[in-house]
């Protein structure tokens, strides 16, 4: 009778101990998660020690971003206020969502030029088109980020990017001629409009040219002073004041094309019916935005010294674009110039971007009527300065000296970007680079012969014979990528069996090849039959389990003969040695018969 209560008491004690232990363990988990979350928060948004420098950087970035945002909208060919909205929303959500602590997400020149080439943006339903395009680009970015595909950017050749960016710089300058000169040409493309403007110099507005030139002069002069970080802001203000002093209506201002009110960005819903027509420009915008963002991810580390994850930045830029699209903004992406400005001004955390967003909002709410007096030629002058400085001649020279293929890719991308709409040019450049890369890799396959002798176990490498002679044993190894496009080049370098080569063997070493495509396997099948018809034999040595499985399920192993296929061994050369031993054994058997 006493034993049972004792067991109950022990069980009760154990239960109490277990509950206490479980409670303590759960508390530790909560504390650890809170501590980790607090640490991440401090790393991203800083502390009391960093708020001073973040405040200064945020004010500089915010003030500078007001004219930049208006200029971005002007460059995109839309209401300049949409560019400013994109700066406000993009900066805010970029600060909250990207993996990079310092990345500033704003509209960029390259993205703005792409937008300007989209016909739907110039239509009667422009606001819905902008919202749809921006949200679509954001969805693409977000999807790639969620899929962890940040590494895809490395597959875009530098030659494409260099050609594209430098052509965008030219487009920025050419696109602002009308705003700078007051003469609007109705020609079909930028080059034609430039030529038409040159032929109609007398119809240009000298007042507009004066305002634009004065803006550029102020920017260039102040950049060399302590006001360098705010040189563009002062330049825009100076140019706009000059425009007010000139004869009325002689210089176009923002209020002529858009109403700037003291209001926050309003809701703007995308139009589902426009999705198909905007698919290509949305993909191009996403690609360009992600490339520019990846440049920041790979060059500016977070406060902990580690470089941010590109996929996390993809997700953040996607969220920023979706928010910008539904709040009357244009597409945005990681801006290297804005990020560099913020860092140069002393930013220590993402709080600098949050402060910059607040400064832009305060500027709109406080000075909206004055923003309407911003002179269009002044914004054009600012954009021309940006365009000229974006053009990097030394990059083009470097690519030209690298080789014929990258030079061709760069030149074609550059020309297409200047001549045709940018949404097609960037995709065409990537496609051309892929095609030329495949062609180049297919011609880089080299087949070499390995000669073995009794004095040295290490083989001698020499050229493969063109013709297979009777009784010959030819061991071949390949260098390069063995894929569908290289199969023809590989076959051309194999020895020709002719009509008769009795007793000859060709041993092809494929160590390190993970898989073979249908085209390459078909080539091996055909070559094995050619050898068999000449009374010769094909052997394959050093293959892995994946390649052997491919050969078996496609019937290639049956044609070659399973006894002629030798799996890779841990020791390099053992598979070839086994093939040579098999050849010696068969020849001895033939002699004994």
N, C-alpha and C positions, 0 to 999 in steps of 0.2 A: 504493500500500500504506500510505503514511503518513496519507493523508487519512481513511481509515476509523477508525483508532484515535483520531485527533484529534476526529472527530465523536462517537465513543463517550465520550471524555473530557469533551467539552462537555456532552453529554447527561447524563452522570453528575453533573457540577457543577450542571446545571439541576435535576436531580431532588433533589439534596441541598439546594439552595437552596429549592426548592418545599416539601420536607418541613419544613425549618427554619421557613420562613415560615408554613406551615400549623400547625405546632406552636405557634409564637408567637401566631398568631391565635386558635387554640383556647384557649390559656392566658389570653389577654386576655378572651375571652368568659366563661370560668369565673370569672376574677377579677371581671369586671364584674357577673356574676350574683350572686356571693357578696356583693359590696359593696352591690348593690341590695337583696338579701335582708336583709343586716345592717342597712341603713338603715331598711327597713320594720319590722324587729323592734324596733329602738331607738325608732322613732316610736310603735309600738303598746304596747310593754311598758316603755319608759322606760330610764333609766340610773341610775348610782349617785347622780347629783345629784337624781333625782326619787323614789327609793325611799323616802325618809323621809316625804315628804308622801303618797305612795301607801299607805304602811303605816298612817299615821294615818287616812286616809280609809277604807281597807279595814276597819280595826277598828271604826270607827263604823258603817259600813254593815253589817258582819257581825253586830254585836251587835243593831242595830236590826232586822235582817231576821229574827231568830229569832221574836220575837212577831208580826211582820208575816206571816211565813209561816204560822204557826199560825192567825192570824186569817183569812188568805186561804182556808185549808182549811175553816174554820168557815163563812165566807161562802158557799163553794161547796156547802155541805151534805154534805161528805164527811169522812172521817177527817182531823182537823187536821194529822196528820203528813204527809199527802200534799201539803198546801200547803207545809210546810217542805221536803220533798224537792224540790218544784218550784223553790223558791227556790235550793236548793243546786245542783241540776243546771243550771237555767236560767242562773244567774249564771256558772257555770263555762264552759259552752259558748257563751254570749253573748260572754264575754270573748275567746274563741278564734276565733269564726267571723263575727261581724258586721262590716260595713264601718265602723261607727262605733266609734271607740276608747273612748268614754266610756259608750256605751249599757249600762245594766244591764237584763238580761232576767230578769224575775220574773213571778209571777202578779199580775194587776192586778184591781182591784175590778170593773171592767166585765166582764172575762172570767169572774171568779168568779160573778157574778150570773147570767150566761148558763148556766154549768154547773149552778147550783142549779135552773134551770128545766127541765133535761133529765130526763124520767121514768126513763130507763134507769139513771141514776146512783143513783137511790134503790132500785133493785131488788136481788134476791138476788145478782146477778153484777156488783156495783158496781165491783169492782176491775178486772175485764176491760173494763167499759164506759168507765171513766176512761182506761185505757191506750189503748183503741181510739180514743176521741175525741181524745185528745192527739196521738197519732201521725197521725191523719187531718188534723187542723189543721196539723200540721207539714209534712205532704206537700204540702198546698195552698200554704203559704207558700214552701216550697222550690221548688216548680214555678214559681210566679210569679216568684221571684227568678232562677231559671235562665233563664227566658224573657225576662228584662230588662223586666218589666212594673211596675217601681216607680212609673212615672208614672201608673198607673191610679188611684192614691189621689186625684189632683187632680180626678177626675170625681165624687167624692162631695161634695155641697154642704155648705157650712159649717152651713146651717140644720139638716140632718139630724144632723150631729155634735153641735151645741149642744143640740138637743132630746134626743138619745140620752144624752149624758153627764150632763145635769142630771137626767134621769129615772132614770138609774142611781144617782145620788147619793140620790134619794128612796128607791129600792129598797134601797140599802144600809142606810139608817136603819130602814126598815120591817121588813126581814128579820131584824133583830137584837132586835126587841122580845121575842121568846120567851126568848132567852138572857139578856136584861137583866132581865126581870121574873120569870122562872121559870114563867110561864104559857104553855103551848103550845096555841094555838088550832088547831082542825081545819078551819077554813074553807077555801074553795077557792083564794083568791088573797090577795096581800099586803094589798090594801085591805080585803077582808072580814075577814082575820085581825086587822088593826089595829082595826077597828070592834068586833069581838068581844072583843078584849082590853080596850078601853075600857069595855065593858059588864060585864066581869068583873074590875073593879079589885080587889075584895075577895079574889080567889083568887091574887093575885100574891104573890111572896115578897119580904118587905121586906129580908131578908138579901141577896138577889141585887141588888135595886135599890140597896142601900147600897154593895155592892162595886163595881158599875158606876159609880155616881155618884162614889165616891171616886177611882176610876181616872181618870175624866174631869177631876176637879178637880186631881189631881196633874199631869196632862198640861198643862192650861191654865196652871197656876202655873209649872211648871218651864220652859215654853217661853220665858218672859221672863227666864230666868237663863242662866248660862254652861253649864248642862246641857241647854240647849234641844235639841241634836241627839239626846240620849238620853232625852228626856222621855217618850216612849212606852214605852221599856223600863222606866224607873223606875216609871211609872204601872202597868204590868202587874205588876211585882214587888210594889209596894205593895198593889194590889188583891188579889193572890193571898195575901199575908201576912195581910191583913185577913180573907180567907175562912177561913184556917186557925184564926184566933182565934174565929170564930163557932161556934155549935153544930154538932156533926158532921153531915155530910150535908145541911146546910141550903143549901149553895151547890154547884152542879155544877162539876166540874173536868175537865180533859182526860182523866185516867185513868179517868173514868167511862165514856167512849165509845171510848177507844183506848189501846193499850199503847205507851208510848214506851220503846224499848230502845236500848242503846248499840250501834248497828249502822249500817252504811252503807246507803243506799237499795238494796233488792234488785231482782232482775229481775222484770218483769211483762210478759207478752206480750199483745198485742191479740187480740181475737176477731174473725175474719174474718166470721162470721155476723152481726155487729152493724153492719157497715159501712153498709148501706142505711138503717137506722133512725137512724143518727147523722150522716147526710150533711149535713142542713140546719144543725144546731148546729155541726158542724165548719166549714162555710163561714162561718157567722156569727162564730165565734171567730177564724178566720183573718182575716176582714175587720176586726174590731175590733182585734185585735193588730197588724195591719199599719198601721192608721190611727194608733194610739198610737205605734208605732215611727217612722212617718214624721214625726210631730211632733217627735221627738228629732232625726231626720236633718236636718230643715230648720231647726233652731234652735240646735244645739250643734255647732260645727265641730270637726274633728280638730286635733291639735297643730300640724299644718302650716298651719292657717288655712283649709283647704278643707273644704267640707261633704261628708259621706259620701254615697255612692251609695245611693239608696233600695233598689234591687234587691239590692245586696250585703247590706243590712240584712235584706231579706226572706229571703235565703238563710240568714243566720245565725240568725234567729228560727225558721226552719223546722227547722234542724239541732237547735237547743236544744229544740224541742217534741218531736221524734222521740226525743231522748235522755231527756227528762223522762217521756215516755209509757212507755218500756220500763224506767224506773227508779222506778216508783211515784210519779209526780208528776202534777200537773194541768197544763192548758195554760198557757203563759207567753207574754209579749210584752214589747216595750220599755216599761219603766216610767219615766214622766217624773218621778215623785216620788222614786224610788230614785236615778235618774241625777242629779237636782238635789241630793239629799242628798250623794251621793258628791263631786260637784263642789264643793259648799259646804264640805265637810270637807277639801278640798285636793287631790283626785285629779288626777294629771298624766298618767296612762296607764291602760291596761287592767289593769295589775298590781293596781290598787286592787280591781277586781272579783275577781281571782284570790285576793287576800288575804281579801276578804270571804267567799268560798266556804270558804277554810280555817278562818276564824273560826267559821262556822256548823257545819262538820263537827266542829271541836274542841268546840263547845258541846254538840252532841248526844252525842258520845262521853264527855264529862266530866260533863254535868249532866242526862242523860236522865231519871233518876228524879225530879229536881226539876221538870223541864218538865211531868211528869204532874200536878203540883200547880197548874198554871196555871188560874186561875179563869175559867170560861166567861163570866160577866158582865163580867169585866175585859176580855176580848177583845172582847166586844160593845160596851163603852164606847169602846174604841179605834176600832172600826169606825164607830161613830156619829160620832165626831169627824172621821174621814176623810170620811164621807158628807156631813156638814154643810159642810165646807170645799170639797168638790168641787162643791157647788151654787153656780152663779154667776148670780145674779138679773140682774146688769147685762148679761150676754150675751143672756138672753131678751128683755130690754127693747130691746136694740140690734136684734135680729132683727125684733121686732114693729114697729119704726119703719122698717125697711128697705123693706117693701112687703107686699102681700097674699099673693103667692105664697110667698116665704120664710117669712112668718109662719105660713101654713097648713101648710107642710111641717114646720116646727119643732113646731107645736102637735100635729099628728097623730102625729109620731114620738114626742113626749113622752108623749102619752096612751096610745099603743099599748105603749110600753115599760113603763109602769106597770101596764097592765091585762092584757096578754097575755104569754106567754113571750118572753124577750128574743131568742131565736134567730130568731123570726118578726118581731119588731118592727123589728130593724135592717134586715132585708131588705125589709120592707114600706116603711120610710122611704125607702130608696134607690129602690125602685120608684116610689113616689109622686113623688119628686123628679124622676125621669126623665120620667114622664108629664106633670107640670106644666111642666117645662122645654120639652118638645116642644110642648105647647099654647101656651105663651107665645111661643116662637120662631116658630111658624106664624102667629101674629097680628101679628108684627113686620115682616112683609114689606111694603114700600112701593113702589108703582109710580109714578114721576114722569115728566112729559113734558119733553123738551128742545126748546126753540124756537130756531131759528137765523134770523138776519137778515143783511143785507148790511153793516151798520155795525160789527158786532163778531163776530169769529170764535168767541168764547166763547159757548156757549149759555145761555139763560135757563131756569131750572128752574121748572116750574109744575105744577099738578095735572093728572092725566090726564083727558081728556074721558070723559064717561059714554057718549056715543053717537058713532059714527063717521059723518061726513057725506060725501056724494059728493065725490070729488076731493081729499079731505083727506090730508095726509101727517103721520102721528103717530109721532114718535120717542120711545120709552119706555126708561127705565132702571130697574133694580130695586135696592133696598137690602134686605139681610137674607139669611137662609139659604134657598136654594131647594132644598127637599127634599120628600119625599112629603106631609108634613102641611101644608106651606105652599102647595101647588099650587092648592087651592080658593080661598084668600085672594088669590093672585096672579091667578087667572082673574076673580074678582069685580071687580078693579080695571082690567081691560082694557076698552077701549071696545067697546060692543055694536054689531055691524055692522047689526043690524036686518034688514029684508027686502031692502034694496037700498042699496048704497053704491058705485056704479060709479066706477072710477078711483081709489079710495082705497087708501092703503098704510099698514100698521102695521109699523114697524121696532122690533124688540125688541133692545136692547143687553144682551148677556150676558157682557161682559168680566169676567174674574176668576173665572168659574164653572168649576171643574175637572171636574165631572161632574153629570149629571142622572139622577134615578131614573126608573123606569118610569112612576110616577104623573105626574110632571111632563112627561115626553115625550108621554104619552098626551094630556094636557091641550093641549099645543102642536099635536098632530095634529088634535084635535077643533076647536080654534080656527081653524086654517088652513082646514079644510073649511067652517066657518061663514062665514069671510071670502070664500072662493071662491064659495059659494052666493049671496053678496050682491054678486058681481062685484068684490070687493076682494082685496087681496093681503097676505100676511104675509112679512116679511123678518126674518132673524136675523143680527145683526152682532156681531163681536168674540169669536167662539167659538174655543176651542183645539182641538188635534188630537183629544183624548180625547172631547170633546162631539160633534165632527163625526162621529167613528167611531160613537158611540152612535146618532146620528141616522140614519146610513147603514144600520147593521145592523138597526135596528128599523123601517125603512121610513118614518120621519118625514121624512127628507130628500127622499124621493120625493114625499110629499104636499105639502110646502112648495115643493119645486123647488130643485134644486142651484144654479140660477142666482140664487136668492134667499137663499143662505147665504154669509156673508162672514167669512173667518177674521180673527182678531185680528192687528193690525199692531204693530210696535214703538212707533210713535208713537200715543199715545192719541188717539182720535177719527178715525183714518184709515179704520177699517172702516166706521163710520157714514157718513163722507164718500163712500166708494165706493158704499154703498147709495143715498145721495141722488143721486149722479151717475148711477147705473143707472136710477133713477126718471126723472130728467130726460131721459136718452137715450131711454127707451121712450116717453115722452110726445111727444118730437119725432118719433119714428118714426110714432107714431099720427097726429099732425097731418099729416105728409107724405103718409100713405096717404089 
